[in-house]
Amino acid sequence: MTTKQSDHVKTGLKLLGSGLLLFGGMLLLGLLLTKALLDTPIGHLDDSIERSLATNRSSLGNSLTFAGTQLAQPINVEIALVVMVIGLAVWSRRVLPPLFLAVAVIGESAIYFATSTLIPRDRPHVPRLGIGDVHASYPSGHAAASVCLYGGLVVLAWHFTRNRPLQLTLTVLAVVLPPVVGFARMYRGFHHLTDILAGLLLGGAWLSITTRVLLAGERTST
């Protein structure tokens, strides 16, 4: 095995090990939310927020939150990822930028899927605006995906360009869009507040891991 191949193996093992640790942390948090904290002020707050949102729905709110949830709808994220990976490969003529974004989004999706499968939390007990697995409330995959997709673009902009307007624009979007997605999912009855926070935590943690492991020391004057 060459030195380069050895480095790639080490990088892969770092990602795998870190992902497993994050997965374990998400499982522990899920058990806390669905067992120990269910009948506590935190659990009651989750329920009261959802009831309040459902009670105060409006046609305008329904339309706006439908648009908000589309920002991280799985099929839309998948299409956007393919387009962005191809675009990054053509633009940079390097493997690392598109690989980073793919690992960030796909890795998050894998951890989310495994976590939601092993922690089958019921959706809020309010009418839902849309369809979805009734036992997949924890964590919010939409919130996590929005952090990794939009946040991943920010990381790439700051690591591989010196285009300040682009960097600042993407940073603002990455700060604003995940909470918008999270609120939209709560409004539409798919998640508790704690599910959204857990999704944001998952996305942020995995994005940080992939950045540290894959982009350590990477800077360019492009």
Disulfide bonds with the S-S distance in Angstrom:
none
